[in-house]
Amino acid sequence: MTAQFILYLLIGFVLLEALVSGVLSWLNGTWMSHPIPAVLEGLYDEEKYEKQQAYMKANRRVGRIGSIVSTVITVVFLACGLFGWLDNLFKSVTDSVYGQICLFALFLQLFGTLVELPFSYYSTFVIEERFGFNKTTHRTFWLDTLKGFILSYVLTAGLVCVIYWLYDTIGDGFWLWATGVCVVFIVFFSIFYSNLIVPLFNKQKPLEQGELRSAIEGALQSMNCRFKDIYVIDGSKHSTKANAYFTGFGPKKRIVLYDTLIEQLTIEEVVAVLAHEVGHYRHHDTLKNMFTSIVTVGVYLYVFSLMVSSPLLPEALGGTAPSFVLSMVAFSQLLTPISLVLDPLMNSVLRRAEYAADRYATAYGHGNPLISGLKKLSAHALSNLTPHPAFVWFSYSHPTLAQRIISIQENQKKL
């Protein structure tokens, strides 16, 4: 195997990913006018259905252009050896490998943000604005972009520096210790995400005493589930779309409700949505997903440890000397076909977990309000009611709305 062959392989993988994404998007578009499932009839009137179709077309168009731009830029960088040129440039700036890592990470982060920014801005202030979803001000948008950039850069550069230090200090067995570092990293942020990360972008406050809190506490007690911390997040600061989730472990676990969810649903429907989330909690889905992530990271790091010392990876990217950063960039691109296989499999597992959480909520008598709540949320968000089965299989982490409703109704019959 030569560096030239690896380069062709990397370019081929980039084009393969773009082709798969493009074909799936095209297939999804062909089903836009597919008959609406019987269980969803009446969800949209004629005017709102036309609005939903227009919303989907607008998002598909922006997504398609963004994908083409990203693919072209990546192929140009690979074919012209620009990654290697950058590596040589940063090596001329500093002899410190840690400094080179930080500079490389800064460039990738900055360049990626600049490429994505026009599409993000257009989606927020043109598409979301046109269809009545956007509540973000320009000030909030730019501040969130800056905070997200800084946070992502610090975490990425810091983690890569730690992994390199382990590689430089330990040698071949560094992958095992690096996996341990990633475990600490994943667990820490899973526990403290709501306390440390969310406040950077949103405000949270405890749910006030009242009819909703009493209903939630009563439902939690009936399910023998105790949560002292129930918070409301100002999701309306960014969008009219709604959500709810559980976060943290042990004494740090809490329920978080979007204020938009409270506005759009009845108390009974909010409780039903939370019962679904309790189902995830009872089935330990967060821990299962965390374990899967840790195993995946460990396997990737082990394979990387077998390739990191090879001069072929840096050379394929245009490098003229051994480079930990170039080896990591090349390796991340080589993972593309693996991701194309693993992503749909992981989504299949996640969809089964959603069905199970729906069954849990249904078993406690929340089936009908869960159905009505899901319908309201989907209608408000102009969700696609007729996605192509292949697109669902490959990209959906949740079953379609029709699939969830049919499953809930079948579970109700069994009770």
N, C-alpha and C positions, 0 to 999 in steps of 0.2 A: 504493500500500500504506500502511495506517495502523497505528498502534501497537495499536489495538483488534484489527485483523485478525491481527497477529503474536501477540497474547495468545491469541486463539482457536486459532491454529495451535499454539502451545506446549502449551495444554491438550489439544488433539486428539492431539498426538504422545505425551503422557504416557499418555493413555487407550489409544492404539493399542498402545503397548508393553505395557501391562498386559493388553490383550485378547489379543495374540499369545502372551504368556507364559502366560496362563490357558488358552487353547485348547490349547497344546502340552502343558501339565501334564495337562489333562483327557484328551487323546489318549493320553498315556503311561499314565495310570491305567486306561484301557480295555483295555490290553494286559497288565495285571498277571497275569491268569490265562491268557494265551496259552500254547499248548504250548511247552515247553522244546525248543530245537533239539536234534536227534539227537546232535550232537557233544558236547553238555553233559549228556546223560542220566547220572544217578547222581551229579552234582556235589552236589546237595542231597538228603538223605533227606527223608521227609515232614515230620518235626518241624522240621528246619532250614529247609525251604522255607516253612512257615507263619511261621516267625520272620522270614525275609527279607521276606515279604509285609507283615507287621506293621511292620517297620522302614521299608519304603518308604512305607507309608500314613502313618506318623507324621511322616516328613520332608516328605511332600507337604502334609500338613495345616498344619504350621508354616510352610512356604514360602508356601503360599497366603495364610495370615493376614498374614504379613509383607509380601507383595506388596500386599495390599489396604490395609494401614495406610500403607505408603510412598506409594502412589498417591494416597490421600485427602489426606495431608499436603501432598504436592507440589501437587496441584490447589488446595487451600485457600490455600497460599502464593501461587500465581500469581493466582488469582481475586480475592483480597483485597488484592493489591498489597503483601504483607508484605516481599518482597525490597526494594522501593523504600523502604518505611518504615524498614527496617534500614539501608539506605544513608544515608538522611537522618539517622538517629540517630548513626551512626558519624562522619558529617561534622560533627555538632555536638560530638562528643567531641574530634576532632583535625582540624586543617587539612592534615595530611600525608597525601598519597595513600597512601604506604607504610604509614602507621599504619592507614588505613581498610582497606587490603587485608588487613593482619594481623588486624584485628578481625573483618572479614567471614569470613575463612578460619577463624578461631577459632570463630565462631558456627556456621558450617556443619559444621565438624568435630565440635564438641561436640554439636550437635543431632542430627546423623546418628548419632553414637555412642550417644546416649541412646535413640534410636528403635530401633536395631539390638540394643542390649545385652540386653533381655529375651529376645529370640529366640535370641541366641547363648548366653545363660546356660541357657535351657531346653533347647536342643539338646545342650549339653555335659553338663549335670548331671541331665537327665531322660532324653532319648532315648538319647544315647550311653552313659549310665550303665546304663540299663535293658537295653540290648542287649550290654553287656559290652565296649564299646570305650574308654570314658573312663578315663584315668589321670591327668587333670589335677586338681590340688588347687585349692581355692578361692583360696589364696594365689597360686599360679602363674597362675590365670585372671585375677585382678585385676591382677597385676603385668604380665602380657603385654598386657592391655588398655591399661594406662597407658603402657607403653613403645611399643606400636603407635600410640597416639594422639599421643604427643609426636613420634615419628619422622615419621608421616604429616603432621602439622601443620607441622613445621619445613621439610620438603621441599616441601610444596605452597605454603605462604606464601612461602618463599624463591624458588621458581621463578617464581611469579606476579609477585613484586616485581622480579625480574630482567627478565622480559618487559616489564613496564610501563616500567622504566627505559629499555630499548631503544626502546620505542614513543615515550616522551617525548623521548628524545635524538635518534633517527634519523628518526622519522616514518614515512612510507609503507613504506619498505623494511625496517622492523624485523623483519618475519617471517623474512627470510633469516638474520639474525643470531640471532634467537630459535631458529630451527631448529638452528643451529650449537651453541647452548648446550644444547639438548635432546640433541644427538648426544653431546656431552661427558658429559652427565648419564647417558644410557643406557649408554654404553660403560664409564664409570667404575664404575657399580654392577654391570654384568655381570661385570667383572673382579674387583671386590673384595666382591661380595655375600657370599661364604662367609667372608671374613675380617672384614668389618665389621658386617653385618646379622645373620647367623645367630647369632653369639655372644651377641647381646642376648637371644635366646630359647631357645637350646639350647647344650649343650656338645658339642664335637667333639674327638676324639682319634684319633691315627694307628692304623690297624688293626695289631694286634700280629702279629709273626711267628708263623707256624703253617701248618696245612694249608690254610686258606681263602686266606690271603695268597699262598701259593705257587701255589695253583690259579689265582688271579686273575692273578698275574704271568706264569704260564705261558701262559694264554689271551691276555693282552695281547701277549706276545712273538710268539705264532703269528699274530696279526693285525697284527703290525708296528706296534703302538701302544704308546708309552712314557708311562707315568704314574708318577712317583715318589711323588706324594701320594695315598694312599688313606686316607680318614677314615671313622670311625663316628660317627654323630650319635645322641644319646639321644632318638629319637622316642618311645620308651616313656614319656617324661616327660609326654606329652600324650595319646597314643592307642596302641592296639594295632595300628593300621593301618600298613602298611609302604610303603617307597618307596626309590628309589635315583636318583642323578642325577650328571651331569658339570657342572662349573661352572668359570668363568674361562677365560682365554686365555693362550697362551704359557707363561711360567714360573709363572703363577698358576693354571693348570688343575689340577683335582683331581677325584677320584672320591669321592663321599659315599654311604655306605651307612647306612640306618636300622638300628639294633640289632634292631628288630622283624623286618626282612627276614631278617637272619642267623638269628634264632630260628625263623622259620616255614618257611624253605626249606632244602633240602639244599645242600651246597657246589656241586654240579653245576648246580642251579637258580639259585643266586645268580650264578654265572659266566655262565649263559645270559642272565639279566636284564641283566648288565653288557655282554654282547656286543651286545645290542639298543641299549644306550646308546652303545656304540662306533660302531654304525651311524649314529646321529644325528651323532656327532662327525665321522665320515668323510664324511658327506654335507653337512657344514657347515650343518646345520639351524639351529643357534643364530645363526650369522651371517646366514642368510637371513631368519630371523624378526626379527632386529635391524634389518636393512636395510628390511624391510617396515614396521616400526614407525616408523623414521626418515622414510621417504617419506610415510607416513600423517600423521605429525605435521606435516611440512612443508606438505602440501596443506591441512590444517586451519588452520594458522597463516596461510597465504596467503589463504584465504577469509575468515578472521577479520579480516585486515588491511583487506579491502574493506568490512567492515561495522562495524568498531569505532568509527568516528567518527560513525556515524548516530545521531541522537537517538531514533530509533524503538525501538531495543532497550531502552535504559533506561526509556523511557516505557511500554513494554509491561509492564514489571515493576513499575510504580508509581513509578518515579523521577521527580523533578522537575527534574533537571539532568543534564548529561553525566556518565557514570560508567563508567570502565574495567571495574570489577568487575561491574556489572550487565550490561554488554555481553558480558562473558565468560560469565556465568551463563546469559544468554538464548541465546547462541550454542551453549553446550554442550547445551542442551535441543533446539535446532534440529537437532543432529546425530543425534537419535534415529532417524529413518527411514533415514539413511545406515548407521547401525550395524545396523539390522534387515536390511539387504541385505548389508553387508560381513561380519558375524559368521558367517553360515553358509558364505559363500565361503571365509573364512579357516579355518574349521574343516575344510572339505573339503580344503584344502591340508595342514593339519596331519595329517589322517587318512592322506593319501597318504604323508606322511613316516613315519608309524608303520608302515605296510605295508612301506616300503622298509627301515626299520631291522630289522624282523622278518626280511626276506629276507636282510639282511646276516648276522644271527646264524645263520640257518638254513644259509647257505652255508658257515659254519665249523663245521657239525656240531652246533649247539646247538638245533636245532628241537624235538626231543622234550622235553628238560628245560625249554625255554622254555614249551612248552605246559603241562607239569605245574606249573611255577611259576606261570604265569598263572592256572591253575585254582585252585591253593591260595590265592593272594592274593584272587581274586574271591570264593571261598567264604568265606574268613575275614571279608572286608569286607561280606558279605551283599549283593553287587552284584546289580543287576537284570539278569536273563538275557534278558528279553523287552521291551526298550524299543521304543516305537513308532518306525517308520522316520522319520517326520517329526520327531520329537524328536531322534533321532540326527543327522539331516541338519542340524538347526538348532543344536543345543547341544553335541554330542559332539566333542571335540578328538581322541579316540581311536576307532578302530573298536570295535564290540562284541566281547565275548569270542569269541562264535561266529564272527564274521567273521574275526578274527585267527587262530583255530585252523584254519579251513578254508583260509585263505590260506597258512599255514605248511605244512600238509599238501600242498597243491598244489605249493608250491615244492620240497618234499622229493621229490616224484615226478619233478621235472625235473632233479634232480641226478644 
